[in-house]
Amino acid sequence: RWMKFEEKVEDGGRRWSAPHVPALHLHSLFQLRMCLQEGMILLDLDASSFKEIIDQTLSGHPEGVGLEPQLRQRLAALLLRQPRHQPTRAPLWLLVVHGLSPCQGRQDGAGLRALLHPRGTAPASLPFQLRNRLQKIPRGAEAAHIAVGEVEFLEQPFTAFIRLRRAVLLGSLAEVALPSRFLFILLGPQAKVKTYHEVGRAMATMLADEHFRRVAWQAECREDLMAGMEAFLDELTVLPPGKLDHSARIPPPSCLLYLHRSTTVPDWQSHSNEDMAAAADRASLQHSHSGNELERTGRLFGGLLRDIQRKVPWYSSDFSDALHPQCLSAVLYIYLATVTNAITFGGMLGDATANMQGLLESFLGTALAGSIFCVFSGQPLTILSSTGPMLVFERLLFSFSYDHNLDYLEFRLWIGLWVAFFGVVLVATEASHLVRYFTRFTEEGFCTLISLIFIYDSLKRMLSLADTFPINWQYRLDNVTSYSCICNLSSPARGWHGPEVPVCDASSTPALFLQPPAALAGLSQTQCLDQGGHLLGTSCQYVPDVTLFSFLLFGGTFLSCTVLKLFRSSRYFPAGVRMVVNDFAAILAILTSCAVDAALGLETTKLLIPTELKPTNPERGWIIFPFRANPWWVCLVSVVPAILVTILIFMDQQITAVILNRREYKLQKGAGFHLDLLCVSLLMVVTSATGLPWYVSATVISLAHMESLRKESMTSAPGEHPEFLGIREQRLTSLAVFILMGVSVFMAPILKHVPMPVLYGVFLHMGVAALSSIQLMDHVQLLLMPAKYQPDLAYLRHVPLHKVHLFTFIQLLCLALLWVLKSTVAAILFPVMV
């Protein structure tokens, strides 16, 4: 049978082979051409059942061969017998282009014979037919049938190619209840069954080809059909004998390049196959962004109005399209990532601003700004977050305000108002059209650096656990009797002055420990310190190996996320199970790691959530008023840093928007560069007036959000990779994420059981996943790979290898310079330098 690729019944007749590319004998194609030239061709046959088809075929059609009535009866009785279908117990999730009914068997171990049994012609689907396959077959799919074999009562081959006027159900002739349009019959005398079988394979292969099938569908005469076969032969590739094992099966390619071929008489003046392939390769290398979102209108706010007009028709579907289980997994996954990011930047902001902006402000700001952005933005798949350059600016601004006796939050308010004004001016003048000049070089450099920052920060925070929970490198099992820790309630200055407690040394025998007279047993460390005591003993500084266990949780979460994400492409379990596991990969990994942590009971660092709705610093309020603490001229001086922040936000926001709106993501609802910039600019007013952090698009988290909403075809043929259909574009997932951020304060009793190493593992997975999707990583691999082992990439066919390496070297050099820049005070200039 052919379901885009060929499958054979293995020896023993109990299973189908793996799908493979059919390898045909060239002579069989020539014989098939002769059959089509000399045999019976019936186009637009008007019949509603298989019996009518056979009767009309054998009824002495003018183009048919002359058959005696007795032979006609015997042929009719033979063709109307029931075929024996290969039983298939496991569900096959496939795209049926056409089904080949196995009508062949073995006789005397020498060749294939037709296995024909009595068959009814009921048009309804019979119980044994695989009804569950219909769920995986696209609308409009049809079946075609090939019947070949040898019979003892024929002296000359009987050939018929039949196309029905309308597709009809032919009962149990097909494995699945699909309407049929094409039939091919080849019966002949004995001793040539192998030849007949190969001709049938050739016919099935041609019908599986979409271009020949289109020709066969539109053909009006024999000549049109022959022209289609000639076009098929023009695209044929012949392998020399002795260079290929005929028993070997060619696996299906990972991707197919569909080139346009003429569906009627071939145009001999057209480009050669090599030119067409080269043109297709060059087209695949072109970098462009989808739609006309970046075209200038020449009117004030013209781009913004166009964005709004583009998004309004899709607004209701932005909520209805989210009614899918995949969106639930995306919400949980991105929520935990956003919580971790808010905790990270909230803690660093608190340290940099004396808690003028702390953990609670980070949570509330993320919830408020993110929710507003999701409702009104042009690209709601974007996730807002604090960024490193913003953190650097906040630190510098706070230091400047402290040194010059200025109120930090009021100074910041004026800067935010000016940034909002400049942002509106940029939207009005359609400055976003400059985004079209951002090349893949810029995008990859920016995305690579952000991904590396995610990876670096997750590893850095894991290593910092060793400061809180030091690893006990000096522990010796033989000295276990010398370890003790007691509470001494006497004052260290005027209390007991007995012998010092010896420090355990692996090379010496520890002395006996003498308990001081004021020592009490049974007190915990907290109780001892509350009563004014202090701890004495060699094991007082001992902690379990929390750091090592945290690294196990960290690495286990990362590996679990990675493996479960790749589970969809594995061969284990049905495709439905693999799809669910893939969608909920991050959640399953997090739950598994949390369960392991809870089972072992070690005191790993847990997720810290604020429990009270009050400012982190009690000296500030929730509303920031102007003209209270600072001089009037501060509002004018604020223009200078506001210009810098405006450039920072414009570059960071628009580069991320360009990456998210690439054409390869197949977005259908369009982008909103102008509308997104307007939303981010106006949010500066809200966050500045409330003293909340400033927010801009987060590249890595937004990419992870889009990857968690990937749509793939459910009608893949066996051996064919699922086709990427696009992204599930909607607003509900990101809106739900930010609403959960707002109510996280009330979920603290639950979230406090989530270990931070688990979330750092998710961060590492997000960074690695974003990094692996960047073409720069492919270039780096080429640097380390000998030329003969390099993959057949499209750009390597047209670009000399030394130029590819030179381009990669320049990218790596620029990346290193950006990393150095990020690590200094000049990190605020990072988006501009990109």
C-alpha positions in Angstrom: 0.0 0.0 0.0 1.0 3.6 -0.6 0.2 6.3 2.0 2.5 8.8 0.4 5.3 6.3 1.0 5.4 2.6 0.2 4.7 -0.1 2.8 5.1 -3.8 2.2 3.8 -6.8 4.0 6.8 -8.5 5.6 7.7 -12.1 5.2 5.2 -14.1 7.3 2.3 -11.7 6.4 1.8 -10.4 10.0 3.0 -6.8 9.9 3.6 -3.9 7.6 7.1 -2.7 6.9 8.4 0.7 7.8 7.4 3.4 5.3 10.1 3.9 2.7 10.7 5.7 -0.6 9.7 3.3 -3.4 12.6 2.1 -5.6 11.2 1.1 -9.0 12.7 -0.9 -11.9 13.1 1.3 -14.9 11.8 -1.5 -17.2 8.5 -1.6 -15.2 7.9 2.1 -16.0 8.4 1.4 -19.7 6.0 -1.5 -19.5 3.5 0.7 -17.7 3.8 3.2 -20.5 3.0 0.5 -23.0 0.0 -0.6 -20.9 -1.4 2.9 -20.9 -0.7 3.3 -24.7 -2.3 0.0 -25.7 -4.7 -0.8 -22.9 -8.2 0.3 -22.0 -8.6 3.9 -20.8 -12.0 4.8 -19.3 -12.3 8.5 -18.3 -15.3 9.9 -16.4 -17.0 6.5 -16.1 -20.4 7.0 -14.6 -20.9 4.2 -12.0 -21.9 4.1 -8.4 -20.7 0.6 -7.3 -17.8 -1.7 -8.0 -20.1 -4.1 -9.9 -21.2 -1.4 -12.3 -17.6 -0.4 -12.8 -16.6 -4.0 -13.7 -19.7 -4.5 -15.9 -19.0 -1.4 -17.9 -15.4 -2.2 -18.2 -16.0 -5.6 -19.6 -19.0 -4.7 -21.7 -17.1 -4.3 -25.0 -16.0 -0.7 -24.7 -14.9 0.5 -28.2 -11.4 1.1 -26.9 -11.3 -2.2 -25.1 -9.9 -5.4 -26.2 -12.2 -8.0 -27.5 -13.2 -10.6 -24.9 -15.3 -13.7 -25.3 -18.4 -13.8 -23.1 -17.1 -16.7 -21.1 -13.9 -14.8 -20.4 -15.8 -11.8 -19.4 -17.9 -13.8 -16.9 -14.8 -15.4 -15.4 -13.0 -12.0 -15.2 -16.0 -10.4 -13.6 -16.4 -13.2 -11.1 -12.6 -12.9 -10.3 -12.6 -9.2 -9.8 -15.8 -9.1 -7.7 -14.3 -11.4 -5.1 -13.5 -10.1 -1.6 -9.9 -8.9 -1.1 -8.1 -10.0 2.1 -6.8 -6.9 3.9 -3.7 -7.1 6.0 -4.9 -6.8 9.7 -3.6 -3.8 11.5 -4.2 -3.7 15.2 -2.3 -0.5 16.2 -3.9 2.7 15.0 -2.1 4.3 12.0 -2.2 8.0 11.9 -1.7 8.7 8.3 -2.5 10.7 5.2 -4.1 8.4 2.7 -3.3 9.5 -0.8 -4.4 6.2 -2.2 -4.7 2.6 -0.9 -3.4 -0.4 -2.7 -5.5 -3.4 -1.8 -3.2 -6.4 -1.3 -4.5 -8.8 -3.9 -1.3 -10.8 -4.1 -0.4 -14.0 -2.5 2.2 -16.8 -3.0 1.8 -20.0 -4.9 4.4 -22.8 -4.7 6.8 -20.3 -3.1 7.6 -18.9 -6.6 5.6 -15.7 -7.0 2.6 -13.6 -6.0 -1.0 -14.6 -6.8 -4.2 -12.8 -6.4 -6.0 -13.6 -3.1 -9.5 -13.1 -4.1 -12.5 -14.1 -2.0 -16.3 -13.5 -2.2 -17.1 -9.9 -1.5 -20.2 -7.8 -1.1 -20.5 -4.4 -2.6 -22.3 -2.5 0.2 -21.3 1.1 0.0 -21.3 1.6 3.8 -18.2 1.3 5.9 -17.8 -2.3 7.1 -16.9 -3.1 10.8 -13.4 -4.4 10.0 -12.4 -1.3 8.1 -10.3 1.0 10.2 -12.7 3.8 11.1 -10.2 5.5 13.5 -8.0 6.4 10.5 -10.7 8.7 9.2 -10.0 11.1 12.0 -6.5 11.5 10.7 -7.3 11.9 7.0 -7.9 15.4 5.6 -11.1 16.4 4.0 -11.4 15.5 0.4 -9.0 12.6 0.6 -9.7 9.7 -1.8 -8.5 6.1 -2.3 -7.2 4.6 -5.5 -7.0 0.8 -6.1 -4.5 -1.3 -8.0 -5.4 -4.9 -8.8 -2.6 -7.0 -10.5 -2.1 -10.7 -10.7 -1.9 -13.7 -13.0 -4.8 -16.0 -14.0 -4.6 -19.3 -15.9 -7.5 -18.6 -18.4 -6.0 -15.5 -20.1 -3.6 -15.7 -23.0 -3.0 -11.9 -23.3 -2.7 -9.3 -20.6 -5.9 -7.3 -19.7 -5.2 -3.7 -18.7 -7.7 -1.0 -17.7 -7.2 2.5 -16.3 -10.4 3.8 -15.0 -11.3 7.3 -13.7 -14.8 7.7 -12.3 -16.9 10.8 -13.0 -17.4 11.2 -9.3 -15.7 9.5 -6.4 -17.9 6.8 -4.8 -17.6 4.4 -1.9 -16.7 0.9 -3.0 -17.6 -1.1 0.1 -14.7 -3.1 1.5 -12.5 -2.7 -1.4 -10.5 -0.1 0.5 -9.0 -0.5 4.0 -10.8 2.7 5.1 -14.1 4.0 4.0 -13.0 6.6 1.6 -14.5 7.5 -1.8 -12.6 6.1 -4.8 -12.0 7.7 -8.2 -9.0 5.9 -9.8 -8.7 2.1 -10.5 -6.0 0.3 -12.4 -6.4 -3.4 -13.4 -3.7 -5.6 -14.8 -4.3 -9.3 -15.2 -2.4 -11.6 -17.5 -1.2 -15.2 -18.1 0.9 -17.1 -15.7 4.7 -17.0 -15.3 4.9 -13.2 -15.4 3.5 -12.3 -11.9 6.7 -10.6 -10.9 6.4 -8.3 -13.9 2.8 -7.5 -13.2 3.7 -6.8 -9.5 6.4 -4.3 -10.5 4.0 -2.6 -13.0 1.4 -2.3 -10.3 4.1 -0.7 -8.0 5.0 1.7 -10.7 1.3 2.7 -11.2 0.8 3.1 -7.4 3.9 5.3 -7.2 2.7 7.5 -10.0 -0.7 8.0 -8.4 1.0 8.8 -5.1 2.7 11.7 -6.9 0.6 14.8 -6.6 1.6 16.2 -10.0 0.7 13.1 -12.0 -2.5 12.7 -9.9 -3.5 16.2 -10.9 -2.8 15.4 -14.6 -4.8 12.2 -14.3 -7.7 14.1 -12.7 -7.7 16.7 -15.6 -6.9 14.4 -18.5 -9.5 14.4 -21.3 -7.8 11.8 -23.5 -5.1 9.2 -23.6 -2.6 11.7 -24.9 -3.0 13.9 -21.8 -2.4 10.9 -19.6 0.7 10.0 -21.5 2.0 13.6 -21.3 1.6 13.4 -17.6 3.7 10.2 -17.5 6.4 11.8 -19.7 6.6 14.6 -17.2 6.9 12.1 -14.4 9.7 10.4 -16.2 11.5 13.7 -16.8 11.8 14.1 -13.0 13.0 10.5 -12.5 16.3 9.8 -10.9 18.1 6.5 -12.0 20.7 4.8 -9.8 23.3 2.7 -11.6 23.3 -1.1 -10.9 25.6 -2.4 -8.2 25.6 0.9 -6.3 22.5 0.2 -4.3 21.3 -2.9 -2.4 17.9 -3.7 -3.8 16.8 -5.1 -0.4 17.6 -1.8 1.3 14.8 0.6 2.0 15.3 4.3 1.5 13.9 6.1 4.6 11.6 9.0 4.0 13.4 12.4 3.9 13.1 14.7 6.8 11.8 17.5 4.6 10.7 17.6 1.0 11.2 20.4 -1.5 8.2 20.6 -3.7 9.1 22.1 -7.1 6.5 23.3 -9.5 6.1 21.0 -12.5 3.9 21.4 -15.4 0.7 19.5 -15.0 0.0 19.2 -18.7 2.3 18.9 -21.6 5.9 19.7 -20.4 7.4 23.1 -21.4 10.7 22.1 -22.9 11.8 25.8 -22.9 11.5 26.2 -19.1 14.4 26.2 -16.7 16.3 23.1 -16.0 15.8 21.1 -12.8 19.1 22.4 -11.4 18.1 26.0 -12.0 14.8 25.5 -10.4 16.4 23.8 -7.3 18.9 26.6 -7.0 16.2 29.2 -7.2 14.2 27.5 -4.6 17.3 27.3 -2.3 17.9 31.0 -2.7 14.3 31.8 -2.0 14.6 29.8 1.3 17.6 31.9 2.3 15.8 35.2 1.9 15.0 36.9 5.1 11.8 38.8 5.2 9.0 39.5 7.6 5.5 38.6 7.0 2.9 41.0 5.8 3.1 44.8 5.0 3.1 45.9 8.6 6.3 48.0 8.1 5.2 49.9 5.0 4.9 53.6 5.5 1.6 55.3 4.9 2.9 58.9 4.9 0.1 59.9 7.3 0.3 60.8 11.0 -0.4 57.7 13.1 -1.1 55.9 9.7 0.8 52.8 10.8 -1.1 52.6 14.1 -4.4 52.9 12.4 -3.5 50.1 10.0 -2.4 47.9 12.9 -5.8 48.5 14.6 -7.7 47.8 11.5 -5.7 44.6 11.0 -6.3 43.3 14.5 -10.0 44.3 15.1 -11.4 41.5 12.9 -9.4 38.9 14.8 -10.1 40.2 18.3 -13.0 37.8 19.2 -11.0 34.8 17.8 -8.1 35.8 20.0 -10.2 34.4 22.9 -12.1 31.6 21.2 -8.9 30.1 19.7 -7.5 29.6 23.2 -10.1 26.8 24.0 -7.6 24.0 23.6 -5.7 21.9 26.2 -2.4 23.0 24.8 -3.1 26.5 26.1 -3.4 25.2 29.6 0.0 23.7 29.5 1.4 27.0 28.0 -0.2 29.0 30.9 1.4 26.9 33.6 4.8 26.8 31.9 5.1 30.5 31.2 3.6 31.4 34.6 6.3 29.6 36.5 9.0 31.1 34.2 7.5 34.6 34.7 7.4 34.1 38.5 11.0 33.1 38.5 12.0 36.1 36.4 10.0 38.4 38.6 11.6 37.1 41.8 15.1 37.4 40.2 14.7 40.9 39.0 12.6 41.9 42.0 15.4 40.9 44.4 18.1 42.7 42.3 15.9 45.8 42.0 15.5 45.8 45.8 19.2 45.6 46.3 19.9 48.4 43.8 17.2 50.8 45.0 17.1 50.3 48.8 13.8 48.4 48.4 12.1 51.3 46.7 11.2 48.7 44.2 11.2 45.2 45.6 9.7 41.8 45.2 6.0 42.9 45.7 6.4 45.7 43.3 7.9 43.3 40.7 4.9 41.0 41.1 2.3 43.7 40.9 4.0 45.6 38.1 4.3 42.4 36.0 0.6 41.6 36.6 -0.6 45.1 35.8 1.5 45.9 32.8 1.3 42.4 31.3 -2.5 42.3 31.6 -3.0 45.7 30.0 -0.6 44.9 27.2 -2.3 41.5 26.5 -5.7 43.2 26.1 -4.6 46.0 23.8 -1.4 44.9 22.1 -0.9 44.0 18.5 1.1 40.9 19.2 -0.4 39.4 22.4 2.0 36.4 22.3 4.7 38.8 23.6 5.5 38.5 27.3 6.6 41.6 29.2 9.3 41.5 31.8 12.1 43.5 33.4 15.4 43.4 31.5 19.1 43.6 32.3 19.6 47.1 30.7 16.6 48.4 32.6 18.1 47.1 35.9 21.4 48.8 35.1 19.6 52.1 34.4 17.6 51.9 37.7 20.8 51.3 39.6 22.6 54.3 38.0 19.5 56.5 38.5 19.2 55.6 42.2 22.9 56.3 42.8 22.6 59.6 41.0 19.5 60.6 43.0 21.2 59.6 46.3 24.4 61.5 45.5 22.5 64.7 44.6 19.8 64.5 47.3 17.0 64.0 44.9 13.8 61.9 45.4 14.4 58.8 43.3 10.8 57.9 42.5 9.8 61.4 41.6 12.8 61.8 39.4 11.9 58.5 37.8 8.3 59.7 37.3 9.4 62.6 35.1 11.6 60.3 33.1 8.8 57.9 32.5 6.5 60.7 31.4 9.0 62.0 28.9 9.6 58.4 27.6 5.9 58.0 27.0 5.8 61.3 25.1 8.8 60.3 22.9 7.2 56.9 22.3 4.0 58.5 21.1 6.0 60.7 18.8 7.8 57.6 17.4 4.4 55.9 16.8 3.0 59.1 15.1 5.9 59.4 12.7 5.9 55.6 11.9 9.4 55.2 13.1 8.8 51.4 13.4 9.4 51.1 9.7 13.1 51.2 10.5 12.7 47.7 11.7 12.8 46.5 8.1 16.5 47.2 8.2 17.1 44.8 11.0 18.9 41.9 9.4 19.2 38.3 10.6 22.7 39.2 11.8 21.2 41.7 14.3 18.4 39.4 15.3 20.7 36.4 15.9 23.2 38.4 17.9 20.5 39.8 20.1 18.7 36.5 20.6 21.9 34.6 21.2 23.1 37.0 23.9 19.8 36.9 25.7 19.8 33.1 25.6 23.3 33.0 26.9 22.3 35.3 29.7 19.5 33.0 30.7 21.9 30.0 30.7 24.6 32.0 32.6 22.2 33.4 35.2 20.7 30.0 36.0 24.1 28.4 36.5 25.3 31.4 38.5 22.4 31.2 40.9 22.9 27.5 41.3 26.5 28.0 42.2 25.6 30.7 44.7 23.8 28.0 46.7 27.1 26.8 47.9 27.5 30.0 50.0 24.3 29.3 51.9 24.6 25.6 52.0 28.3 24.8 51.9 29.4 21.3 50.7 30.9 19.3 53.5 34.2 18.4 51.8 35.9 17.6 55.1 33.4 15.1 56.4 34.9 11.7 57.4 32.7 8.8 58.3 35.4 7.4 60.7 35.1 10.5 62.9 31.3 10.5 63.2 31.6 10.0 67.0 33.3 13.3 67.5 30.5 15.4 66.0 28.1 17.2 68.4 26.4 20.5 68.9 24.9 21.9 72.1 23.3 25.1 73.3 25.4 27.1 75.8 23.2 29.6 77.8 26.2 31.1 79.7 27.6 34.3 78.3 30.6 33.7 76.2 32.4 36.7 77.8 32.0 35.6 81.5 30.8 32.1 81.3 32.5 28.7 81.4 36.1 28.7 80.2 36.6 25.0 79.9 38.6 23.3 77.2 37.9 24.3 73.6 35.8 21.9 71.5 38.3 20.2 69.1 37.9 20.5 65.4 37.6 17.2 63.7 40.7 16.4 61.7 41.0 13.3 59.5 44.7 12.9 60.5 44.3 13.0 64.3 42.1 11.4 66.8 39.5 13.9 68.2 39.5 14.5 71.9 36.5 13.8 74.1 34.0 16.6 74.2 33.1 17.9 77.7 29.8 19.5 78.1 29.9 22.9 79.9 27.8 23.3 83.0 25.3 25.7 81.4 24.5 23.6 78.4 20.9 22.4 77.9 19.8 19.6 75.6 16.6 19.5 73.6 16.6 23.1 72.4 16.5 23.9 68.7 18.8 26.4 67.1 16.1 29.1 67.0 15.1 28.5 70.7 18.7 28.6 71.8 19.4 31.9 70.1 16.1 33.4 71.3 17.1 32.7 74.9 20.5 34.4 74.4 22.6 31.3 74.1 25.1 30.3 71.5 26.0 27.0 69.9 29.1 24.9 70.7 30.3 21.9 68.9 31.9 20.5 65.7 28.6 19.9 63.9 26.9 23.2 64.6 27.8 24.4 61.1 26.8 21.2 59.5 24.0 21.2 56.9 23.0 18.3 54.7 24.3 18.3 51.2 21.5 20.6 50.0 23.7 22.1 47.3 24.4 18.7 45.7 20.8 17.7 45.8 19.8 21.1 44.4 22.1 20.5 41.4 20.4 17.1 41.0 17.0 18.8 40.9 18.3 21.5 38.6 19.8 19.0 36.1 16.9 16.6 36.4 14.4 19.3 35.6 16.4 20.4 32.6 16.9 16.9 31.2 13.3 16.0 31.9 12.0 19.1 30.0 14.3 18.4 27.1 13.5 14.7 26.8 9.8 15.1 27.2 9.8 17.9 24.5 11.5 15.5 22.2 9.1 12.7 23.1 6.7 13.7 20.3 9.2 12.6 17.6 9.9 9.3 19.3 8.4 5.9 18.3 7.0 5.0 21.7 3.3 5.0 22.5 0.5 6.3 20.3 0.8 9.7 18.7 -2.0 11.1 21.0 0.0 10.2 24.1 3.2 11.7 22.7 1.4 14.9 21.8 0.0 15.3 25.3 3.4 14.6 26.9 5.0 17.1 24.6 2.5 19.8 25.4 2.8 19.3 29.2 6.5 18.5 29.2 7.6 21.4 31.4 4.7 20.9 33.9 5.4 17.2 34.1 9.1 17.9 34.7 8.3 20.4 37.4 5.8 18.2 39.2 8.2 15.2 39.1 11.1 17.3 40.6 8.8 18.8 43.3 7.6 15.3 44.2 11.2 14.1 44.5 12.1 17.1 46.7 9.1 16.5 48.9 9.8 12.8 49.3 13.4 13.4 50.4 12.5 16.3 52.7 15.8 18.3 52.4 15.5 22.0 53.1 16.2 23.3 49.6 15.5 26.9 48.8 11.9 27.4 48.0 9.9 29.9 45.9 9.5 33.1 47.9 6.2 34.9 47.4 5.2 38.2 49.1 2.3 37.6 51.5 1.3 41.2 52.2 0.1 44.0 49.9 2.2 46.8 51.1 5.3 48.6 49.7 8.6 46.9 50.3 10.0 50.1 51.6 7.5 51.7 54.2 8.7 55.2 53.4 7.1 55.2 49.9 3.4 55.0 48.9 1.6 53.5 46.0 1.1 56.8 44.1 4.1 59.0 43.2 3.3 62.7 43.0 5.3 65.3 41.1 6.6 68.6 42.6 6.9 67.4 46.1 10.5 66.7 47.0 12.5 67.7 44.0 13.1 71.2 42.5 11.0 72.2 39.5 13.9 72.0 37.1 14.1 68.3 37.5 11.2 67.8 35.0 13.4 69.5 32.4 16.6 67.7 33.2 14.8 64.4 32.9 14.6 64.8 29.2 18.3 63.7 28.8 17.9 60.3 30.5 14.5 59.9 29.0 16.0 60.0 25.5 18.4 57.2 26.4 15.5 55.1 27.9 13.4 55.8 24.8 16.2 54.4 22.6 16.6 51.5 24.9 12.9 50.6 24.9 12.5 51.1 21.1 15.5 48.8 20.2 14.7 46.2 22.8 11.0 46.1 22.0 11.3 46.2 18.2 14.1 43.6 17.9 12.0 41.2 20.0 9.0 42.0 17.9 10.9 41.2 14.7 12.1 37.9 16.0 8.6 36.9 17.1 7.0 37.9 13.8 9.3 36.0 11.4 7.7 34.5 8.4 8.8 31.0 9.4 6.3 31.1 12.3 3.4 31.3 9.8 1.5 33.8 11.9 -2.0 34.5 10.3 -3.3 37.4 12.3 -0.4 39.8 11.5 1.9 41.8 13.7 1.4 45.2 15.4 4.7 47.0 15.6 3.2 50.4 16.0 0.5 49.3 18.4 2.9 47.4 20.6 5.2 50.3 20.9 2.3 52.6 21.8 1.2 50.2 24.5 4.7 49.9 26.0 5.1 53.7 25.9 1.8 54.4 27.7 2.5 51.7 30.3 5.5 53.9 31.2 3.0 56.4 32.6 1.2 53.8 34.7 4.3 52.1 36.1 6.1 55.4 36.8 3.1 57.0 38.6 2.8 53.9 40.8 6.5 53.4 41.4 6.5 49.9 39.7 9.3 48.6 37.5 9.4 49.4 33.8 8.7 46.6 31.4 9.5 45.7 27.8 9.3 42.5 25.7 11.2 39.5 27.1 12.8 37.7 24.1 13.5 34.3 25.6 10.2 33.9 27.5 8.2 35.1 24.5 9.9 32.6 22.3 9.2 29.9 24.8 5.6 31.0 24.8 5.3 30.7 21.1 7.1 27.3 21.1 4.6 26.0 23.6 1.8 26.9 21.2 3.1 25.3 18.1 0.5 23.6 15.9 1.4 20.6 13.8 -0.6 18.5 11.3 -2.5 15.6 12.6 -2.7 13.9 9.2 0.9 12.9 8.7 1.5 9.8 6.6 3.6 7.0 8.2 7.2 8.0 7.9 6.4 11.6 7.3 7.3 14.3 9.8 4.3 16.4 11.0 3.9 19.6 9.1 4.3 22.8 11.1 1.1 24.7 10.7 1.8 27.8 12.7 1.3 29.2 16.2 -2.0 29.1 18.2 -2.5 32.9 18.1 -4.6 34.1 21.0 -4.6 36.5 24.0 -5.9 34.2 26.7 -2.7 32.4 27.7 -0.6 35.5 28.3 -3.6 37.2 30.0 -4.1 34.2 32.3 -0.3 34.2 33.1 -0.4 37.8 34.3 -3.6 37.4 36.2 -2.0 34.4 38.0 0.9 36.7 38.7 -1.4 39.1 40.5 -3.1 36.5 42.6 0.2 34.8 43.4 0.2 36.6 46.8 -2.8 34.5 47.8 -1.3 31.3 46.5 1.9 31.6 48.6 1.0 28.6 50.8 1.0 26.4 47.7 3.9 28.0 45.7 6.2 27.9 48.7 6.7 24.2 48.1 8.3 24.7 44.7 12.1 24.5 44.9 14.0 27.3 43.3 16.5 24.8 41.6 13.6 23.4 39.7 12.7 26.8 38.3 16.3 27.5 37.5 16.3 24.2 35.5 13.3 25.5 33.6 15.2 28.8 32.9 18.1 26.7 31.6 15.8 24.8 29.3 14.3 28.0 27.9 17.8 29.4 27.2 19.0 26.2 25.5 15.8 25.8 23.5 16.0 29.4 22.2 19.7 29.0 21.5 19.2 25.8 19.5 16.8 27.5 17.1 19.4 30.1 16.1 21.2 29.6 12.8 24.4 30.8 14.4 24.7 27.6 16.3 24.7 25.7 13.0 27.5 27.9 11.8 29.5 27.2 15.0 29.0 23.5 14.4 30.3 23.8 10.9 33.5 25.4 12.3 34.2 22.1 14.2 33.2 19.8 11.4 35.3 18.5 8.5 33.9 19.4 5.1 33.1 15.8 4.2 30.9 15.4 7.3 29.0 18.7 6.9 25.2 18.4 6.3 23.7 19.4 3.0 22.5 22.9 3.9 21.0 25.2 1.3 23.4 28.1 1.9 26.4 25.8 1.6 25.4 25.1 -2.0 25.8 28.7 -3.0 28.2 30.3 -0.5 31.9 29.3 -0.3 32.7 27.7 3.0 35.5 30.1 3.9 33.0 33.0 3.6 30.6 31.1 5.9 33.4 30.7 8.5 34.3 34.4 8.1 30.7 35.4 8.7 30.5 33.1 11.8 33.8 34.6 13.2 32.5 38.1 12.8 29.2 37.1 14.6 31.2 35.5 17.5 33.4 38.5 17.8 30.5 40.9 18.0 28.8 38.6 20.5 31.9 38.6 22.7 32.0 42.4 22.6 28.4 42.6 23.6 29.0 40.2 26.4 31.8 42.4 27.7 29.6 45.4 27.3 26.9 43.7 29.3 29.2 43.0 32.1 30.1 46.6 32.7 28.4 49.8 33.7 27.8 50.5 30.0 25.3 47.7 29.8 22.6 50.3 29.5 23.9 50.8 25.9 23.5 47.2 25.1 20.4 47.4 22.8 21.8 50.4 21.0 25.1 48.5 20.4 23.2 45.5 19.0 
